[in-house]
Amino acid sequence: PQSPPRTLNLPRTRDRSPSPMRGHFIPSPLPTRRT
């Protein structure tokens, strides 16, 4: 059915940033709205 490991990593990386590389530079939840 649903993937527990994928759903857990999806909201965590999405909540911080749409990309894992962008989160490294800006820990903001929405770097596009703040910038």
Secondary structure, 3 states (H helix, E strand, C coil): CCCHHHHHHHHHHHHHCCCHHHHHHCCCCCHHHHC
